[in-house]
Amino acid sequence: MSSRKLKPEIAMYMRRIGDMRTDKKHGRAVQLCDRVLDYGPDPALLNVILNFKADSLFRVGRRVGSQELISEARTIFATVLEADPDDYLAQSGIDEINFYQY
């Protein structure tokens, strides 16, 4: 396990993303994920952020009935799985999208 600490700005964004997701403010969570991605986060954190973004996009897409947002979520989950085929959260996300689309 690495003893490196997160950059303070990334740690702040990660807390805020968690808060927004807890409060079911998924649109705001997507915006915060994009801001963290602009910082070029540590590769070990990248899949976590992408999973948060994809899940939040899916939830917004379902709420507003946007197949475009749901498709974007699926694409992001697939990107995570390309980097780590054993990523349980990404696979669960794709499974959930498939369940709700059929």
Backbone as CSV, one residue per row, in Angstrom:
resi,resn,N_x,N_y,N_z,CA_x,CA_y,CA_z,C_x,C_y,C_z
1,MET,0.834,-1.179,0.000,0.000,0.000,0.000,0.880,1.244,0.000
2,SER,0.568,2.161,-0.849,1.353,3.378,-0.968,1.054,4.327,0.197
3,SER,2.076,5.032,0.638,1.887,5.999,1.723,1.679,7.409,1.167
4,ARG,1.596,7.523,-0.145,1.378,8.838,-0.748,0.001,9.363,-0.382
5,LYS,-0.077,10.672,-0.185,-1.356,11.308,0.100,-1.898,11.910,-1.184
6,LEU,-3.215,12.028,-1.220,-3.845,12.703,-2.340,-3.511,14.186,-2.297
7,LYS,-3.420,14.782,-3.465,-3.300,16.238,-3.513,-4.527,16.806,-2.809
8,PRO,-4.358,17.872,-2.043,-5.494,18.419,-1.287,-6.717,18.735,-2.144
9,GLU,-6.486,19.280,-3.347,-7.630,19.633,-4.191,-8.374,18.376,-4.673
10,ILE,-7.645,17.311,-4.954,-8.292,16.070,-5.380,-9.041,15.445,-4.208
11,ALA,-8.446,15.462,-3.029,-9.120,14.928,-1.842,-10.418,15.691,-1.580
12,MET,-10.385,17.007,-1.744,-11.585,17.817,-1.538,-12.666,17.445,-2.547
13,TYR,-12.268,17.308,-3.812,-13.244,16.928,-4.832,-13.816,15.542,-4.558
14,MET,-13.004,14.606,-4.127,-13.485,13.257,-3.849,-14.518,13.280,-2.712
15,ARG,-14.270,14.072,-1.685,-15.259,14.200,-0.602,-16.560,14.789,-1.131
16,ARG,-16.439,15.824,-1.939,-17.641,16.481,-2.495,-18.414,15.548,-3.421
17,ILE,-17.694,14.755,-4.214,-18.372,13.784,-5.084,-19.175,12.817,-4.229
18,GLY,-18.556,12.313,-3.174,-19.263,11.411,-2.264,-20.493,12.064,-1.652
19,ASP,-20.344,13.311,-1.231,-21.476,14.045,-0.653,-22.608,14.199,-1.672
20,MET,-22.268,14.578,-2.894,-23.290,14.782,-3.923,-24.012,13.474,-4.240
21,ARG,-23.257,12.393,-4.321,-23.870,11.088,-4.607,-24.773,10.656,-3.454
22,THR,-24.350,10.904,-2.225,-25.172,10.568,-1.059,-26.478,11.364,-1.079
23,ASP,-26.370,12.620,-1.477,-27.550,13.498,-1.540,-28.350,13.315,-2.830
24,LYS,-27.961,12.332,-3.649,-28.626,12.044,-4.928,-28.583,13.227,-5.901
25,LYS,-27.511,13.991,-5.815,-27.279,15.102,-6.743,-26.261,14.626,-7.774
26,HIS,-26.716,13.684,-8.590,-25.804,13.004,-9.503,-25.286,13.891,-10.629
27,GLY,-26.084,14.846,-11.064,-25.605,15.768,-12.093,-24.408,16.572,-11.601
28,ARG,-24.494,17.034,-10.379,-23.368,17.777,-9.782,-22.168,16.858,-9.588
29,ALA,-22.418,15.600,-9.209,-21.322,14.642,-9.040,-20.570,14.449,-10.354
30,VAL,-21.283,14.406,-11.466,-20.634,14.266,-12.781,-19.720,15.461,-13.038
31,GLN,-20.207,16.666,-12.735,-19.391,17.866,-12.937,-18.118,17.812,-12.098
32,LEU,-18.241,17.367,-10.858,-17.068,17.278,-9.986,-16.100,16.199,-10.462
33,CYS,-16.632,15.099,-10.969,-15.759,14.060,-11.534,-14.955,14.625,-12.694
34,ASP,-15.603,15.411,-13.545,-14.896,16.027,-14.671,-13.781,16.955,-14.180
35,ARG,-14.031,17.671,-13.110,-12.989,18.555,-12.573,-11.802,17.759,-12.054
36,VAL,-12.067,16.650,-11.358,-10.975,15.810,-10.870,-10.198,15.243,-12.052
37,LEU,-10.904,14.810,-13.087,-10.230,14.252,-14.261,-9.344,15.291,-14.936
38,ASP,-9.731,16.572,-14.862,-8.900,17.649,-15.423,-7.554,17.758,-14.703
39,TYR,-7.507,17.349,-13.437,-6.259,17.380,-12.667,-5.320,16.239,-13.049
40,GLY,-5.804,15.266,-13.799,-4.967,14.121,-14.138,-4.638,13.307,-12.900
41,PRO,-5.663,12.704,-12.299,-5.449,11.995,-11.035,-4.512,10.806,-11.183
42,ASP,-3.985,10.384,-10.073,-3.149,9.197,-9.992,-3.861,8.039,-10.697
43,PRO,-3.142,7.261,-11.505,-3.788,6.144,-12.214,-4.548,5.186,-11.297
44,ALA,-4.098,5.032,-10.068,-4.798,4.141,-9.135,-6.180,4.680,-8.779
45,LEU,-6.378,5.974,-8.893,-7.650,6.601,-8.561,-8.547,6.776,-9.784
46,LEU,-7.980,6.685,-10.957,-8.716,6.961,-12.189,-9.968,6.108,-12.330
47,ASN,-9.869,4.791,-12.135,-11.040,3.934,-12.306,-12.125,4.239,-11.282
48,VAL,-11.735,4.641,-10.086,-12.718,5.008,-9.068,-13.528,6.208,-9.553
49,ILE,-12.839,7.208,-10.046,-13.504,8.417,-10.526,-14.388,8.101,-11.728
50,LEU,-13.870,7.302,-12.654,-14.664,6.942,-13.829,-15.899,6.142,-13.439
51,ASN,-15.780,5.240,-12.472,-16.951,4.494,-12.004,-17.983,5.428,-11.378
52,PHE,-17.532,6.394,-10.565,-18.452,7.372,-9.973,-19.157,8.163,-11.071
53,LYS,-18.382,8.603,-12.060,-18.966,9.396,-13.145,-19.981,8.576,-13.932
54,ALA,-19.611,7.365,-14.302,-20.510,6.525,-15.104,-21.801,6.221,-14.339
55,ASP,-21.666,5.872,-13.064,-22.858,5.567,-12.275,-23.754,6.789,-12.147
56,SER,-23.157,7.940,-11.931,-23.943,9.165,-11.806,-24.615,9.523,-13.128
57,LEU,-23.896,9.364,-14.238,-24.496,9.609,-15.556,-25.687,8.687,-15.787
58,PHE,-25.532,7.424,-15.433,-26.622,6.464,-15.607,-27.842,6.906,-14.798
59,ARG,-27.631,7.328,-13.569,-28.751,7.721,-12.705,-29.448,8.983,-13.232
60,VAL,-28.672,9.927,-13.736,-29.275,11.119,-14.347,-30.019,10.716,-15.620
61,GLY,-29.387,9.875,-16.431,-30.014,9.427,-17.669,-31.340,8.725,-17.435
62,ARG,-31.392,7.873,-16.433,-32.655,7.199,-16.093,-33.699,8.201,-15.639
63,ARG,-33.277,9.150,-14.803,-34.223,10.118,-14.249,-34.845,10.988,-15.349
64,VAL,-34.021,11.415,-16.316,-34.538,12.310,-17.359,-34.911,11.575,-18.645
65,GLY,-34.701,10.260,-18.670,-35.044,9.480,-19.857,-34.111,9.711,-21.028
66,SER,-32.825,9.895,-20.758,-31.857,10.171,-21.822,-31.022,8.928,-22.156
67,GLN,-31.298,8.352,-23.306,-30.497,7.212,-23.758,-29.064,7.640,-24.059
68,GLU,-28.874,8.892,-24.432,-27.529,9.401,-24.711,-26.655,9.358,-23.450
69,LEU,-27.193,9.808,-22.325,-26.436,9.767,-21.070,-26.190,8.328,-20.622
70,ILE,-27.186,7.480,-20.788,-27.025,6.071,-20.412,-25.968,5.410,-21.285
71,SER,-25.964,5.733,-22.553,-24.953,5.189,-23.470,-23.557,5.681,-23.087
72,GLU,-23.450,6.945,-22.702,-22.162,7.482,-22.264,-21.682,6.749,-21.011
73,ALA,-22.608,6.481,-20.102,-22.261,5.735,-18.886,-21.731,4.354,-19.245
74,ARG,-22.408,3.671,-20.156,-21.966,2.338,-20.583,-20.555,2.392,-21.174
75,THR,-20.290,3.409,-21.983,-18.974,3.565,-22.603,-17.887,3.762,-21.542
76,ILE,-18.178,4.560,-20.540,-17.194,4.794,-19.477,-16.955,3.514,-18.685
77,PHE,-18.033,2.797,-18.336,-17.859,1.523,-17.631,-17.011,0.565,-18.470
78,ALA,-17.247,0.524,-19.783,-16.473,-0.358,-20.664,-14.998,0.048,-20.686
79,THR,-14.724,1.344,-20.638,-13.346,1.834,-20.588,-12.655,1.349,-19.316
80,VAL,-13.362,1.400,-18.210,-12.804,0.912,-16.945,-12.499,-0.580,-17.057
81,LEU,-13.417,-1.332,-17.650,-13.209,-2.775,-17.782,-12.050,-3.113,-18.714
82,GLU,-11.797,-2.266,-19.696,-10.629,-2.483,-20.559,-9.350,-2.360,-19.750
83,ALA,-9.312,-1.397,-18.846,-8.124,-1.189,-18.014,-8.012,-2.250,-16.924
84,ASP,-9.159,-2.694,-16.413,-9.175,-3.697,-15.340,-10.384,-4.604,-15.524
85,PRO,-10.198,-5.726,-16.232,-11.318,-6.635,-16.520,-11.994,-7.195,-15.259
86,ASP,-11.343,-7.101,-14.118,-11.921,-7.614,-12.878,-12.606,-6.542,-12.044
87,ASP,-12.794,-5.352,-12.591,-13.419,-4.273,-11.836,-14.901,-4.596,-11.630
88,TYR,-15.222,-4.956,-10.407,-16.574,-5.381,-10.062,-17.590,-4.249,-10.237
89,LEU,-17.228,-3.029,-9.848,-18.169,-1.915,-9.938,-18.538,-1.599,-11.383
90,ALA,-17.562,-1.624,-12.261,-17.848,-1.353,-13.677,-18.733,-2.446,-14.265
91,GLN,-18.433,-3.695,-13.941,-19.264,-4.792,-14.458,-20.675,-4.711,-13.901
92,SER,-20.788,-4.373,-12.624,-22.112,-4.219,-12.012,-22.878,-3.073,-12.670
93,GLY,-22.164,-2.006,-13.009,-22.803,-0.879,-13.682,-23.361,-1.272,-15.037
94,ILE,-22.585,-2.010,-15.808,-23.070,-2.470,-17.117,-24.247,-3.423,-16.933
95,ASP,-24.154,-4.300,-15.947,-25.264,-5.223,-15.678,-26.538,-4.460,-15.316
96,GLU,-26.403,-3.406,-14.521,-27.570,-2.611,-14.134,-28.163,-1.892,-15.347
97,ILE,-27.306,-1.337,-16.197,-27.795,-0.691,-17.422,-28.546,-1.706,-18.268
98,ASN,-27.972,-2.885,-18.453,-28.636,-3.921,-19.254,-29.984,-4.303,-18.654
99,PHE,-30.057,-4.407,-17.339,-31.297,-4.785,-16.668,-32.390,-3.750,-16.936
100,TYR,-32.066,-2.476,-16.825,-33.062,-1.439,-16.991,-33.402,-1.133,-18.439
101,GLN,-32.552,-1.546,-19.348,-32.845,-1.259,-20.758,-33.655,-2.368,-21.417
102,TYR,-33.817,-3.484,-20.747,-34.567,-4.588,-21.368,-35.740,-5.004,-20.533
